[in-house]
Amino acid sequence: MKKLIANGYLWALMLIMYSPIFIILIFSFTDAKALGSWHGFTIDLYANLFKGEAGPSLNSAILTTFIVAFVSAILSTVLGSLAAIGIYNMRPAQRRMMNFVNQIPMINPDIITGISIFLLFVALGLPRGYVSVTCAHVAFCMPYVVLSVMPRLMKMNPNLYEAAIDLGATPFIALRKVIFPELKPGMLSGFILALTLSIDDFAVTLFTKGSDGINTISTFIYNDARKGGLTPELRPLFSIIFITILVLLIILNLRTAKQTANKK
């Protein structure tokens, strides 16, 4: 009976979490403007999305979102991995302190991070636009990369770097040929996490995008909802993003499980 109740609770929790996503997936195959109305099965919304007929504002928001997401994810992965290596090589007390400091931005509400970065840009007199949004995304994504890479560093043989140096490798070559391959799974996890966080972000983007007219998907949805509704082509867009992230996570987990099994 306890096992039955526990399983029922888990399935109910999963249903509550994923039922809104499945509803969007289902209604992405009808051209009804209002979510909940079914006008028959069609892929017209997908066709409009891929043909760019959803409107110039949405097309621009999609392009901006993915440019900012990929650039900030790459920068976050590189800088976060280097920061994790630096933290790992500190003394234990300093390492604990830096790990604590690294966790603060993750616990901090996004709106506080957004306002803080906004005030920083204003104080420095920096213009707001693509660059400011990208820098802000790097700032709040990088701690997650550090958190993803650090466990790989703890598992790595600490003598590998010294062995590479003793065999004639320069510090940069040792980092690129020895350290980074060992950290690759953690870096890949951090990259995917940074990518999804950047695509998902709203508060930080809203405060740092300025008034130049740039929008990401999240700020476009905010402006669209204030007009009294949501563009129907957003439903297939959400579905594609969800399925893509799901497939990436499945592939990543399968590769990790295979590598673990091979090591055993």
Phi and psi restraints in degrees (value plus and minus 20) as a CYANA .aco file:
   2 LYS   PHI     -82.6   -42.6
   2 LYS   PSI     -61.5   -21.5
   3 LYS   PHI     -84.6   -44.6
   3 LYS   PSI     -59.5   -19.5
   4 LEU   PHI     -84.2   -44.2
   4 LEU   PSI     -63.3   -23.3
   5 ILE   PHI     -85.6   -45.6
   5 ILE   PSI     -61.2   -21.2
   6 ALA   PHI     -83.9   -43.9
   6 ALA   PSI     -64.0   -24.0
   7 ASN   PHI     -85.6   -45.6
   7 ASN   PSI     -60.3   -20.3
   8 GLY   PHI     -82.1   -42.1
   8 GLY   PSI     -60.4   -20.4
   9 TYR   PHI     -82.9   -42.9
   9 TYR   PSI     -63.5   -23.5
  10 LEU   PHI     -84.6   -44.6
  10 LEU   PSI     -63.4   -23.4
  11 TRP   PHI     -86.5   -46.5
  11 TRP   PSI     -58.2   -18.2
  12 ALA   PHI     -83.8   -43.8
  12 ALA   PSI     -60.7   -20.7
  13 LEU   PHI     -83.4   -43.4
  13 LEU   PSI     -64.0   -24.0
  14 MET   PHI     -84.0   -44.0
  14 MET   PSI     -57.1   -17.1
  15 LEU   PHI     -84.3   -44.3
  15 LEU   PSI     -63.6   -23.6
  16 ILE   PHI     -84.0   -44.0
  16 ILE   PSI     -57.8   -17.8
  17 MET   PHI     -92.1   -52.1
  17 MET   PSI     -61.0   -21.0
  18 TYR   PHI    -124.2   -84.2
  18 TYR   PSI     -31.7     8.3
  19 SER   PHI     -81.5   -41.5
  19 SER   PSI     -59.7   -19.7
  20 PRO   PHI     -80.7   -40.7
  20 PRO   PSI     -56.7   -16.7
  21 ILE   PHI     -87.1   -47.1
  21 ILE   PSI     -62.2   -22.2
  22 PHE   PHI     -86.5   -46.5
  22 PHE   PSI     -52.7   -12.7
  23 ILE   PHI     -84.1   -44.1
  23 ILE   PSI     -63.3   -23.3
  24 ILE   PHI     -83.8   -43.8
  24 ILE   PSI     -61.3   -21.3
  25 LEU   PHI     -79.2   -39.2
  25 LEU   PSI     -64.0   -24.0
  26 ILE   PHI     -85.4   -45.4
  26 ILE   PSI     -66.9   -26.9
  27 PHE   PHI    -102.2   -62.2
  27 PHE   PSI     -19.1    20.9
  28 SER   PHI     -96.7   -56.7
  28 SER   PSI     -29.9    10.1
  29 PHE   PHI    -123.4   -83.4
  29 PHE   PSI       6.4    46.4
  30 THR   PHI    -160.1  -120.1
  30 THR   PSI     130.3   170.3
  31 ASP   PHI    -114.6   -74.6
  31 ASP   PSI      -4.6    35.4
  32 ALA   PHI     -84.0   -44.0
  32 ALA   PSI     116.9   156.9
  33 LYS   PHI     -91.9   -51.9
  33 LYS   PSI     -54.5   -14.5
  34 ALA   PHI    -115.5   -75.5
  34 ALA   PSI     111.6   151.6
  35 LEU   PHI     -87.1   -47.1
  35 LEU   PSI     105.4   145.4
  36 GLY   PHI      95.2   135.2
  36 GLY   PSI     -37.4     2.6
  37 SER   PHI    -116.7   -76.7
  37 SER   PSI     112.3   152.3
  38 TRP   PHI    -132.3   -92.3
  38 TRP   PSI      97.5   137.5
  39 HIS   PHI    -127.8   -87.8
  39 HIS   PSI      -2.5    37.5
  40 GLY   PHI      83.1   123.1
  40 GLY   PSI     136.5   176.5
  41 PHE   PHI     -91.5   -51.5
  41 PHE   PSI     111.3   151.3
  42 THR   PHI    -181.1  -141.1
  42 THR   PSI     134.3   174.3
  43 ILE   PHI    -130.2   -90.2
  43 ILE   PSI       3.5    43.5
  44 ASP   PHI     -81.9   -41.9
  44 ASP   PSI     -56.5   -16.5
  45 LEU   PHI     -84.9   -44.9
  45 LEU   PSI     -59.4   -19.4
  46 TYR   PHI     -85.2   -45.2
  46 TYR   PSI     -61.6   -21.6
  47 ALA   PHI     -83.2   -43.2
  47 ALA   PSI     -63.4   -23.4
  48 ASN   PHI     -82.4   -42.4
  48 ASN   PSI     -59.1   -19.1
  49 LEU   PHI     -85.5   -45.5
  49 LEU   PSI     -65.8   -25.8
  50 PHE   PHI     -95.3   -55.3
  50 PHE   PSI     -47.7    -7.7
  51 LYS   PHI    -102.5   -62.5
  51 LYS   PSI     -27.7    12.3
  52 GLY   PHI      58.2    98.2
  52 GLY   PSI       0.8    40.8
  53 GLU   PHI    -112.6   -72.6
  53 GLU   PSI     -10.8    29.2
  54 ALA   PHI     -98.7   -58.7
  54 ALA   PSI     -29.6    10.4
  55 GLY   PHI      99.7   139.7
  55 GLY   PSI     124.2   164.2
  56 PRO   PHI     -82.6   -42.6
  56 PRO   PSI     -51.5   -11.5
  57 SER   PHI     -86.4   -46.4
  57 SER   PSI     -65.5   -25.5
  58 LEU   PHI     -87.4   -47.4
  58 LEU   PSI     -61.6   -21.6
  59 ASN   PHI     -80.1   -40.1
  59 ASN   PSI     -62.7   -22.7
  60 SER   PHI     -85.9   -45.9
  60 SER   PSI     -60.1   -20.1
  61 ALA   PHI     -84.7   -44.7
  61 ALA   PSI     -60.2   -20.2
  62 ILE   PHI     -84.1   -44.1
  62 ILE   PSI     -66.8   -26.8
  63 LEU   PHI     -81.3   -41.3
  63 LEU   PSI     -66.2   -26.2
  64 THR   PHI     -81.4   -41.4
  64 THR   PSI     -63.4   -23.4
  65 THR   PHI     -78.4   -38.4
  65 THR   PSI     -68.1   -28.1
  66 PHE   PHI     -97.2   -57.2
  66 PHE   PSI     -50.4   -10.4
  67 ILE   PHI     -84.4   -44.4
  67 ILE   PSI     -69.9   -29.9
  68 VAL   PHI     -83.2   -43.2
  68 VAL   PSI     -61.5   -21.5
  69 ALA   PHI     -84.1   -44.1
  69 ALA   PSI     -67.3   -27.3
  70 PHE   PHI     -89.4   -49.4
  70 PHE   PSI     -62.0   -22.0
  71 VAL   PHI     -85.1   -45.1
  71 VAL   PSI     -66.5   -26.5
  72 SER   PHI     -88.1   -48.1
  72 SER   PSI     -54.6   -14.6
  73 ALA   PHI     -87.3   -47.3
  73 ALA   PSI     -61.3   -21.3
  74 ILE   PHI     -84.7   -44.7
  74 ILE   PSI     -67.8   -27.8
  75 LEU   PHI     -84.0   -44.0
  75 LEU   PSI     -61.5   -21.5
  76 SER   PHI     -82.9   -42.9
  76 SER   PSI     -59.5   -19.5
  77 THR   PHI     -86.0   -46.0
  77 THR   PSI     -65.3   -25.3
  78 VAL   PHI     -86.8   -46.8
  78 VAL   PSI     -71.7   -31.7
  79 LEU   PHI     -87.6   -47.6
  79 LEU   PSI     -60.2   -20.2
  80 GLY   PHI     -86.3   -46.3
  80 GLY   PSI     -57.5   -17.5
  81 SER   PHI     -86.3   -46.3
  81 SER   PSI     -63.2   -23.2
  82 LEU   PHI     -84.3   -44.3
  82 LEU   PSI     -59.3   -19.3
  83 ALA   PHI     -84.9   -44.9
  83 ALA   PSI     -59.6   -19.6
  84 ALA   PHI     -83.5   -43.5
  84 ALA   PSI     -60.3   -20.3
  85 ILE   PHI     -83.2   -43.2
  85 ILE   PSI     -62.6   -22.6
  86 GLY   PHI     -83.1   -43.1
  86 GLY   PSI     -62.7   -22.7
  87 ILE   PHI     -85.0   -45.0
  87 ILE   PSI     -60.4   -20.4
  88 TYR   PHI     -81.4   -41.4
  88 TYR   PSI     -54.7   -14.7
  89 ASN   PHI    -106.4   -66.4
  89 ASN   PSI     -15.9    24.1
  90 MET   PHI     -99.8   -59.8
  90 MET   PSI     148.9   188.9
  91 ARG   PHI     -87.4   -47.4
  91 ARG   PSI     134.8   174.8
  92 PRO   PHI     -72.8   -32.8
  92 PRO   PSI     -62.9   -22.9
  93 ALA   PHI     -86.1   -46.1
  93 ALA   PSI     -62.9   -22.9
  94 GLN   PHI     -86.2   -46.2
  94 GLN   PSI     -56.6   -16.6
  95 ARG   PHI     -84.2   -44.2
  95 ARG   PSI     -63.2   -23.2
  96 ARG   PHI     -82.9   -42.9
  96 ARG   PSI     -60.7   -20.7
  97 MET   PHI     -84.8   -44.8
  97 MET   PSI     -63.7   -23.7
  98 MET   PHI     -88.6   -48.6
  98 MET   PSI     -55.3   -15.3
  99 ASN   PHI     -84.5   -44.5
  99 ASN   PSI     -58.2   -18.2
 100 PHE   PHI     -85.0   -45.0
 100 PHE   PSI     -64.5   -24.5
 101 VAL   PHI     -83.6   -43.6
 101 VAL   PSI     -57.1   -17.1
 102 ASN   PHI     -86.7   -46.7
 102 ASN   PSI     -47.5    -7.5
 103 GLN   PHI     -99.8   -59.8
 103 GLN   PSI     -39.4     0.6
 104 ILE   PHI     -80.1   -40.1
 104 ILE   PSI     -67.9   -27.9
 105 PRO   PHI     -82.0   -42.0
 105 PRO   PSI     -47.5    -7.5
 106 MET   PHI     -95.2   -55.2
 106 MET   PSI     -53.7   -13.7
 107 ILE   PHI    -101.4   -61.4
 107 ILE   PSI     -49.5    -9.5
 108 ASN   PHI     -82.3   -42.3
 108 ASN   PSI     115.4   155.4
 109 PRO   PHI     -80.5   -40.5
 109 PRO   PSI     125.4   165.4
 110 ASP   PHI     -79.9   -39.9
 110 ASP   PSI     -55.2   -15.2
 111 ILE   PHI     -86.3   -46.3
 111 ILE   PSI     -54.7   -14.7
 112 ILE   PHI     -89.4   -49.4
 112 ILE   PSI     -60.8   -20.8
 113 THR   PHI     -81.6   -41.6
 113 THR   PSI     -64.0   -24.0
 114 GLY   PHI     -82.4   -42.4
 114 GLY   PSI     -65.7   -25.7
 115 ILE   PHI     -85.7   -45.7
 115 ILE   PSI     -59.8   -19.8
 116 SER   PHI     -82.6   -42.6
 116 SER   PSI     -66.0   -26.0
 117 ILE   PHI     -87.2   -47.2
 117 ILE   PSI     -57.5   -17.5
 118 PHE   PHI     -80.1   -40.1
 118 PHE   PSI     -66.7   -26.7
 119 LEU   PHI     -85.1   -45.1
 119 LEU   PSI     -54.7   -14.7
 120 LEU   PHI     -83.8   -43.8
 120 LEU   PSI     -66.1   -26.1
 121 PHE   PHI     -83.2   -43.2
 121 PHE   PSI     -59.2   -19.2
 122 VAL   PHI     -85.6   -45.6
 122 VAL   PSI     -63.4   -23.4
 123 ALA   PHI     -84.0   -44.0
 123 ALA   PSI     -56.4   -16.4
 124 LEU   PHI    -105.0   -65.0
 124 LEU   PSI     -27.2    12.8
 125 GLY   PHI      50.5    90.5
 125 GLY   PSI       6.9    46.9
 126 LEU   PHI    -106.0   -66.0
 126 LEU   PSI     119.8   159.8
 127 PRO   PHI     -89.2   -49.2
 127 PRO   PSI     133.7   173.7
 128 ARG   PHI    -131.1   -91.1
 128 ARG   PSI     118.8   158.8
 129 GLY   PHI     150.7   190.7
 129 GLY   PSI    -160.2  -120.2
 130 TYR   PHI     -78.7   -38.7
 130 TYR   PSI     -66.4   -26.4
 131 VAL   PHI     -85.4   -45.4
 131 VAL   PSI     -64.6   -24.6
 132 SER   PHI     -85.8   -45.8
 132 SER   PSI     -60.6   -20.6
 133 VAL   PHI     -85.1   -45.1
 133 VAL   PSI     -63.0   -23.0
 134 THR   PHI     -83.4   -43.4
 134 THR   PSI     -65.5   -25.5
 135 CYS   PHI     -81.3   -41.3
 135 CYS   PSI     -60.1   -20.1
 136 ALA   PHI     -85.3   -45.3
 136 ALA   PSI     -60.1   -20.1
 137 HIS   PHI     -86.7   -46.7
 137 HIS   PSI     -58.8   -18.8
 138 VAL   PHI     -82.1   -42.1
 138 VAL   PSI     -60.3   -20.3
 139 ALA   PHI     -83.4   -43.4
 139 ALA   PSI     -60.4   -20.4
 140 PHE   PHI    -112.7   -72.7
 140 PHE   PSI     -33.1     6.9
 141 CYS   PHI    -108.2   -68.2
 141 CYS   PSI     -48.9    -8.9
 142 MET   PHI     -79.6   -39.6
 142 MET   PSI     -60.2   -20.2
 143 PRO   PHI     -79.5   -39.5
 143 PRO   PSI     -52.0   -12.0
 144 TYR   PHI     -89.9   -49.9
 144 TYR   PSI     -54.7   -14.7
 145 VAL   PHI     -86.4   -46.4
 145 VAL   PSI     -63.6   -23.6
 146 VAL   PHI     -77.5   -37.5
 146 VAL   PSI     -63.3   -23.3
 147 LEU   PHI     -85.5   -45.5
 147 LEU   PSI     -51.6   -11.6
 148 SER   PHI     -97.7   -57.7
 148 SER   PSI     -54.3   -14.3
 149 VAL   PHI    -103.4   -63.4
 149 VAL   PSI     -51.6   -11.6
 150 MET   PHI     -77.1   -37.1
 150 MET   PSI     -62.7   -22.7
 151 PRO   PHI     -81.1   -41.1
 151 PRO   PSI     -53.9   -13.9
 152 ARG   PHI     -86.9   -46.9
 152 ARG   PSI     -56.7   -16.7
 153 LEU   PHI     -85.7   -45.7
 153 LEU   PSI     -58.8   -18.8
 154 MET   PHI     -85.7   -45.7
 154 MET   PSI     -49.5    -9.5
 155 LYS   PHI    -105.1   -65.1
 155 LYS   PSI     -39.7     0.3
 156 MET   PHI     -92.0   -52.0
 156 MET   PSI     127.1   167.1
 157 ASN   PHI     -88.0   -48.0
 157 ASN   PSI      98.2   138.2
 158 PRO   PHI     -88.0   -48.0
 158 PRO   PSI     -33.0     7.0
 159 ASN   PHI    -107.9   -67.9
 159 ASN   PSI     -26.6    13.4
 160 LEU   PHI     -83.3   -43.3
 160 LEU   PSI     -63.5   -23.5
 161 TYR   PHI     -84.3   -44.3
 161 TYR   PSI     -66.7   -26.7
 162 GLU   PHI     -83.3   -43.3
 162 GLU   PSI     -55.9   -15.9
 163 ALA   PHI     -84.9   -44.9
 163 ALA   PSI     -61.0   -21.0
 164 ALA   PHI     -84.8   -44.8
 164 ALA   PSI     -59.8   -19.8
 165 ILE   PHI     -85.7   -45.7
 165 ILE   PSI     -61.8   -21.8
 166 ASP   PHI     -83.3   -43.3
 166 ASP   PSI     -48.8    -8.8
 167 LEU   PHI    -106.7   -66.7
 167 LEU   PSI     -14.5    25.5
 168 GLY   PHI      85.5   125.5
 168 GLY   PSI     -18.3    21.7
 169 ALA   PHI     -96.6   -56.6
 169 ALA   PSI     123.3   163.3
 170 THR   PHI     -94.3   -54.3
 170 THR   PSI     141.4   181.4
 171 PRO   PHI     -75.3   -35.3
 171 PRO   PSI     -59.2   -19.2
 172 PHE   PHI     -87.7   -47.7
 172 PHE   PSI     -63.1   -23.1
 173 ILE   PHI     -83.8   -43.8
 173 ILE   PSI     -61.9   -21.9
 174 ALA   PHI     -82.3   -42.3
 174 ALA   PSI     -59.5   -19.5
 175 LEU   PHI     -85.0   -45.0
 175 LEU   PSI     -63.7   -23.7
 176 ARG   PHI     -97.4   -57.4
 176 ARG   PSI     -57.4   -17.4
 177 LYS   PHI    -113.4   -73.4
 177 LYS   PSI     -43.5    -3.5
 178 VAL   PHI    -134.8   -94.8
 178 VAL   PSI     -73.6   -33.6
 179 ILE   PHI     -92.4   -52.4
 179 ILE   PSI     -72.1   -32.1
 180 PHE   PHI     -80.2   -40.2
 180 PHE   PSI     -61.3   -21.3
 181 PRO   PHI     -80.2   -40.2
 181 PRO   PSI     -54.7   -14.7
 182 GLU   PHI     -89.1   -49.1
 182 GLU   PSI     -51.5   -11.5
 183 LEU   PHI    -112.7   -72.7
 183 LEU   PSI     -19.1    20.9
 184 LYS   PHI     -73.8   -33.8
 184 LYS   PSI     -67.4   -27.4
 185 PRO   PHI     -79.8   -39.8
 185 PRO   PSI     -62.7   -22.7
 186 GLY   PHI     -87.2   -47.2
 186 GLY   PSI     -58.3   -18.3
 187 MET   PHI     -86.3   -46.3
 187 MET   PSI     -59.9   -19.9
 188 LEU   PHI     -85.5   -45.5
 188 LEU   PSI     -61.4   -21.4
 189 SER   PHI     -82.9   -42.9
 189 SER   PSI     -63.2   -23.2
 190 GLY   PHI     -83.6   -43.6
 190 GLY   PSI     -58.3   -18.3
 191 PHE   PHI     -83.2   -43.2
 191 PHE   PSI     -67.3   -27.3
 192 ILE   PHI     -83.5   -43.5
 192 ILE   PSI     -60.7   -20.7
 193 LEU   PHI     -84.5   -44.5
 193 LEU   PSI     -64.1   -24.1
 194 ALA   PHI     -83.4   -43.4
 194 ALA   PSI     -59.2   -19.2
 195 LEU   PHI     -83.3   -43.3
 195 LEU   PSI     -66.8   -26.8
 196 THR   PHI     -88.4   -48.4
 196 THR   PSI     -57.3   -17.3
 197 LEU   PHI     -84.5   -44.5
 197 LEU   PSI     -60.3   -20.3
 198 SER   PHI     -87.0   -47.0
 198 SER   PSI     -63.0   -23.0
 199 ILE   PHI     -83.7   -43.7
 199 ILE   PSI     -56.7   -16.7
 200 ASP   PHI     -99.4   -59.4
 200 ASP   PSI     -42.8    -2.8
 201 ASP   PHI     -84.8   -44.8
 201 ASP   PSI     121.6   161.6
 202 PHE   PHI    -145.1  -105.1
 202 PHE   PSI     -72.8   -32.8
 203 ALA   PHI     -81.5   -41.5
 203 ALA   PSI     -68.7   -28.7
 204 VAL   PHI     -84.0   -44.0
 204 VAL   PSI     -61.2   -21.2
 205 THR   PHI     -84.6   -44.6
 205 THR   PSI     -62.0   -22.0
 206 LEU   PHI     -79.6   -39.6
 206 LEU   PSI     -58.0   -18.0
 207 PHE   PHI    -105.2   -65.2
 207 PHE   PSI     -35.1     4.9
 208 THR   PHI    -134.1   -94.1
 208 THR   PSI     -24.8    15.2
 209 LYS   PHI     -99.8   -59.8
 209 LYS   PSI     -37.6     2.4
 210 GLY   PHI      53.8    93.8
 210 GLY   PSI    -183.6  -143.6
 211 SER   PHI    -134.2   -94.2
 211 SER   PSI       6.4    46.4
 212 ASP   PHI    -102.6   -62.6
 212 ASP   PSI     -20.8    19.2
 213 GLY   PHI      72.9   112.9
 213 GLY   PSI     -18.5    21.5
 214 ILE   PHI     -98.1   -58.1
 214 ILE   PSI     124.1   164.1
 215 ASN   PHI    -159.8  -119.8
 215 ASN   PSI     124.5   164.5
 216 THR   PHI    -119.6   -79.6
 216 THR   PSI     158.6   198.6
 217 ILE   PHI     -79.9   -39.9
 217 ILE   PSI     -61.2   -21.2
 218 SER   PHI     -85.1   -45.1
 218 SER   PSI     -64.0   -24.0
 219 THR   PHI     -92.8   -52.8
 219 THR   PSI     -50.2   -10.2
 220 PHE   PHI     -83.7   -43.7
 220 PHE   PSI     -63.4   -23.4
 221 ILE   PHI     -81.9   -41.9
 221 ILE   PSI     -60.9   -20.9
 222 TYR   PHI     -80.0   -40.0
 222 TYR   PSI     -67.8   -27.8
 223 ASN   PHI     -87.9   -47.9
 223 ASN   PSI     -56.2   -16.2
 224 ASP   PHI     -87.6   -47.6
 224 ASP   PSI     -60.7   -20.7
 225 ALA   PHI     -86.7   -46.7
 225 ALA   PSI     -52.3   -12.3
 226 ARG   PHI     -88.2   -48.2
 226 ARG   PSI     -39.8     0.2
 227 LYS   PHI    -103.9   -63.9
 227 LYS   PSI     -25.7    14.3
 228 GLY   PHI      91.3   131.3
 228 GLY   PSI     -14.6    25.4
 229 GLY   PHI    -197.7  -157.7
 229 GLY   PSI     156.9   196.9
 230 LEU   PHI    -138.0   -98.0
 230 LEU   PSI     121.3   161.3
 231 THR   PHI     -80.4   -40.4
 231 THR   PSI     107.8   147.8
 232 PRO   PHI     -78.4   -38.4
 232 PRO   PSI     -51.4   -11.4
 233 GLU   PHI     -87.1   -47.1
 233 GLU   PSI     -29.2    10.8
 234 LEU   PHI     -88.1   -48.1
 234 LEU   PSI     -49.1    -9.1
 235 ARG   PHI     -83.7   -43.7
 235 ARG   PSI     -71.0   -31.0
 236 PRO   PHI     -84.6   -44.6
 236 PRO   PSI     -51.5   -11.5
 237 LEU   PHI     -83.3   -43.3
 237 LEU   PSI     -66.2   -26.2
 238 PHE   PHI     -80.3   -40.3
 238 PHE   PSI     -62.2   -22.2
 239 SER   PHI     -82.7   -42.7
 239 SER   PSI     -63.7   -23.7
 240 ILE   PHI     -84.8   -44.8
 240 ILE   PSI     -63.8   -23.8
 241 ILE   PHI     -82.2   -42.2
 241 ILE   PSI     -64.7   -24.7
 242 PHE   PHI     -82.4   -42.4
 242 PHE   PSI     -66.9   -26.9
 243 ILE   PHI     -86.1   -46.1
 243 ILE   PSI     -59.6   -19.6
 244 THR   PHI     -82.4   -42.4
 244 THR   PSI     -67.3   -27.3
 245 ILE   PHI     -84.3   -44.3
 245 ILE   PSI     -59.3   -19.3
 246 LEU   PHI     -82.6   -42.6
 246 LEU   PSI     -64.7   -24.7
 247 VAL   PHI     -83.5   -43.5
 247 VAL   PSI     -63.0   -23.0
 248 LEU   PHI     -80.9   -40.9
 248 LEU   PSI     -62.8   -22.8
 249 LEU   PHI     -86.3   -46.3
 249 LEU   PSI     -59.3   -19.3
 250 ILE   PHI     -83.5   -43.5
 250 ILE   PSI     -65.4   -25.4
 251 ILE   PHI     -81.7   -41.7
 251 ILE   PSI     -64.1   -24.1
 252 LEU   PHI     -82.6   -42.6
 252 LEU   PSI     -64.5   -24.5
 253 ASN   PHI     -86.6   -46.6
 253 ASN   PSI     -58.5   -18.5
 254 LEU   PHI     -85.3   -45.3
 254 LEU   PSI     -60.7   -20.7
 255 ARG   PHI     -85.6   -45.6
 255 ARG   PSI     -61.0   -21.0
 256 THR   PHI     -84.0   -44.0
 256 THR   PSI     -62.7   -22.7
 257 ALA   PHI     -84.6   -44.6
 257 ALA   PSI     -59.0   -19.0
 258 LYS   PHI     -85.9   -45.9
 258 LYS   PSI     -62.5   -22.5
 259 GLN   PHI     -83.7   -43.7
 259 GLN   PSI     -60.2   -20.2
 260 THR   PHI     -84.1   -44.1
 260 THR   PSI     -60.8   -20.8
 261 ALA   PHI     -87.6   -47.6
 261 ALA   PSI     -57.6   -17.6
 262 ASN   PHI     -86.3   -46.3
 262 ASN   PSI     -56.6   -16.6
 263 LYS   PHI     -87.6   -47.6
 263 LYS   PSI     -52.6   -12.6
